[in-house]
Amino acid sequence: MSRLIFGWLTMAIASLPPWLGYALADLATGLHWCIPNRRHAALANLAVILPRASRRDRAQVARRIDADRTREPARQLHARRPRAG
């Protein structure tokens, strides 16, 4: 991806209000969870860490981990934004 396009995308995302940025991050997490290899890897790792947990519980933990990881860049981006006023 060229630096110019990356700069435009960064500027567009940085100009969004935080609530919309978080909503987009949550949407990306939902789409990311639909990739079978990704989902299987997360559940397999959690099966080792949480052997007595049900598959449903492990899936909830995996979704929370993915959501936190996806939201972190949005938090950092909005933390660097200069405050008006």
C-alpha positions as CSV (number, residue, x, y, z in Angstrom):
1,M,0.0,0.0,0.0
2,S,1.5,3.3,-0.9
3,R,2.3,5.8,1.8
4,L,-0.1,8.3,0.3
5,I,-3.1,6.0,0.6
6,F,-2.0,4.9,4.0
7,G,-1.8,8.6,5.1
8,W,-5.3,9.2,3.7
9,L,-6.8,6.3,5.5
10,T,-5.0,7.3,8.8
11,M,-6.4,10.8,8.4
12,A,-9.9,9.5,7.7
13,I,-9.9,7.2,10.7
14,A,-8.4,9.9,13.0
15,S,-11.1,12.3,12.1
16,L,-13.9,10.0,13.2
17,P,-15.5,10.5,16.6
18,P,-14.3,7.9,19.2
19,W,-17.7,6.1,19.4
20,L,-17.6,5.5,15.6
21,G,-14.0,4.3,15.7
22,Y,-14.8,1.8,18.4
23,A,-17.9,0.6,16.4
24,L,-15.7,0.0,13.4
25,A,-13.2,-1.8,15.5
26,D,-15.9,-4.0,16.9
27,L,-17.2,-4.7,13.4
28,A,-13.7,-5.7,12.3
29,T,-13.5,-8.1,15.3
30,G,-16.7,-9.7,14.2
31,L,-15.5,-10.2,10.7
32,H,-12.1,-11.4,11.9
33,W,-13.8,-14.1,14.0
34,C,-15.4,-15.5,10.8
35,I,-12.0,-16.7,9.5
36,P,-12.0,-20.4,10.4
37,N,-8.2,-20.7,10.9
38,R,-8.0,-17.7,13.2
39,R,-11.0,-19.0,15.3
40,H,-9.5,-22.5,15.5
41,A,-6.1,-21.2,16.6
42,A,-7.6,-19.1,19.3
43,L,-9.8,-21.9,20.6
44,A,-7.0,-24.4,20.6
45,N,-4.7,-22.1,22.6
46,L,-7.5,-21.4,25.1
47,A,-8.3,-25.1,25.4
48,V,-4.7,-25.6,26.7
49,I,-5.0,-22.7,29.1
50,L,-8.6,-23.3,30.2
51,P,-9.0,-27.1,30.0
52,R,-12.2,-27.3,32.1
53,A,-14.0,-24.4,30.4
54,S,-16.7,-25.2,27.8
55,R,-16.3,-24.3,24.2
56,R,-18.8,-21.5,24.6
57,D,-16.8,-20.0,27.5
58,R,-13.5,-20.2,25.5
59,A,-15.2,-18.6,22.5
60,Q,-16.3,-15.7,24.7
61,V,-12.8,-15.2,26.0
62,A,-11.4,-15.4,22.5
63,R,-13.8,-12.7,21.3
64,R,-13.0,-10.4,24.2
65,I,-9.2,-10.9,23.5
66,D,-9.7,-10.1,19.8
67,A,-11.9,-7.1,20.6
68,D,-9.4,-5.6,23.0
69,R,-6.6,-6.1,20.5
70,T,-8.6,-4.5,17.7
71,R,-9.7,-1.6,19.9
72,E,-6.2,-0.8,21.2
73,P,-5.0,1.1,18.0
74,A,-8.2,3.1,18.1
75,R,-7.5,4.0,21.8
76,Q,-3.9,5.0,20.9
77,L,-5.0,7.1,17.9
78,H,-7.6,9.0,19.9
79,A,-5.2,9.5,22.8
80,R,-2.7,11.3,20.5
81,R,-5.4,13.6,19.0
82,P,-4.9,17.2,20.2
83,R,-7.7,18.5,22.4
84,A,-9.7,21.5,21.2
85,G,-10.1,24.4,23.6
